[in-house]
Amino acid sequence: MTADWQKEYKRKFISAEEAARMLKSGGTVVFTMGREAFAIGLAIAARKEELKNVTIIAPHPAYDFGWYDEGWQDSFKVKVAMPTATCQEALDAGRCDLIPLPIASGLVKEPDLVLTEVSPPDDNGLCSFGQSLWNKKTQIKEGKIKIAEVNKNLIRTYGDNFIHFSELDYLVEHVSAGQGMAMGSLAGRAKREPPAYLKDIAGYVSELIRDGDTIQIGVGRTTEPLVLLGMLDEKHDIGYHSEATPPGIIMLVKKGIINGLRKTINTGKVTVTALGGGSKEEMMWAASNPLFELVDVDYLEDVSIIAANDNMVAINNALAIQLDGAISAESIGRRLLAAAGGQTAFVIGALMSKGGRSITVLPSTSRGLSRIVPLFEPGTVVTIPRNLTDYVITEYGIAHLRQKTLRERAQELIAIAHPDFRPELKKQASKLF
């Protein structure tokens, strides 16, 4: 790094307060997907009494800056793309709004500020986005003013996960929020012992996976533990094309079970847009391993790219499923609990893939109620329409719905419902079909 290069880099640094002052009333600020720019977020929140009618775009809220609380809405109007524990109460109460888009691409055009987080530059002036790329490059290009917090603790990975510091208008020293590298659950949930029924679900999913398949695993309480519960333990030459790496995936790459050798495209690569779900040692190993390739989420979730891999298997969660096969992975009634993310794209891509399959997993019950229902509650979001539903798995077995009539679908789903609810489901099915 030359002296001139260093001077140009250092000239870009400003304080978090100076960055926050660039935001005016009526303006729009976008936090990129993944880790939020913490120091700048705090500085913006500190201007609550000065600012009015500012739009905050927070795709996946991780930090509580205060603007989710009652009394902040005149200053900040918050829009999210994915419900999280940070914003769930505010979402329920109407203090923030949900934008129903796959990820954060196109959330807003030409925002006044785009805020992101990067590592210090290497000798070529390239800063890493750390363990998650998502669509940060696209978001940054759209911003009128582009500001990054520089975090020396961010890892450097392989793939298209870099930006030259000269593409950023200003830099701010990162202030720690007391959270390190994400491990365990992909959605930030605390680690806990998986319930016993998940072992049965893992076994049924394993029956549908063949050697040489390329798989995707969605984020969620049912899907994420399946790898650790042995879903892939006896498989060979598995490929991986998915948003992130749930617990166990990195270890299976170490063991050679996941090697991508039979992938039709990106052969020999673990193709993701984010790393997570591993111990610190596993994460560091993955970051330094060229087998792991971080790509832009718009490429990762392009249906034609997903479908280009033969034998693509999409494995995703559901909150509930109707007897006709329609799936909700986002809400129970009008209460929004999750977002579709890339689920719809992966389901379509898997069904278009030569030899592909789509698998939806869910426990048969939740809080004493059946998750397989005759009809959804009013207002329930349909994530996967019935004509795209393929396999459905609960702890009671596998239902195959593709190319089945409505009556046959109901019979298949009732067979994997909790036994206590089967009589009533049969009664309702006879009325519906």
HUTA-V799239 format. One line per field, one symbol per residue. phi: phi as a letter, one per 40 degrees, with the letter a starting at -180 (. if undefined). psi: psi as a letter, one per 30 degrees, with the letter a starting at -180 (. if undefined). A space follows every 50 residues. Layout:
# HUTA-V799239
phi->???
psi->???
This chain:
# HUTA-V799239
phi->.ccccccccccccbcccccccccbdgcbbbccchccccccdccccccdcc cbfccbbbdadbbcchccccgbcccbbcbbbacbdcbdcccccgcabbbc bdbbdgcacfccbbbabbccccccgcbccgcabfbcccccccccbbbbcc bccccbbchcbbacdccbcabbccbccgbcdcbgcccgcccacccccccc cdcccdcccbdgcbbbbccicccdcccccgdbdbcbfccbaadabcdhcc cccdcgccbgcbccbfdgbccababigbcdccccccccbcccbcbccccd bcdccdccccfcbcbbcacaaccchcbbbbabgcccbabcfcdccccccc ccccgcabbbbaccbafgbcccbcaccdgccccbcdcbcbbbbbcbibbb bcgbcccccdcccccbccdcbcdcccccccccb
psi->jleeeeeeefffklleeeeeffklkflkkkklkbkljeeeeeeeefgefe kkhkkkjjeikekjffgflkffffekjkklfkkleefeeeeefgfllkji lebgkgekkhlekkkakllllafggkkkgbfkebheeeeeefkekjkkkj jffklkllahhlkkfffkelkkkkkkggkakklbkfgglkklkkleffee eeeeeeffklkflklkjlklfeeefeefggegeglkhklkjleajlkfee efeefgejfgfgkelhkgkjjlfkklglleeeeeeeegjfekjklkffee gkeeeeffjlhkjkjllkelklfffkkkgeljbfjkfllebgeeeeeeee ffkjgllkkkkklflkhgkkfjleklkkfkkjejleffkckkkafgakkj fkglleeeeeeeeefglkeffeeeeeeeefee.
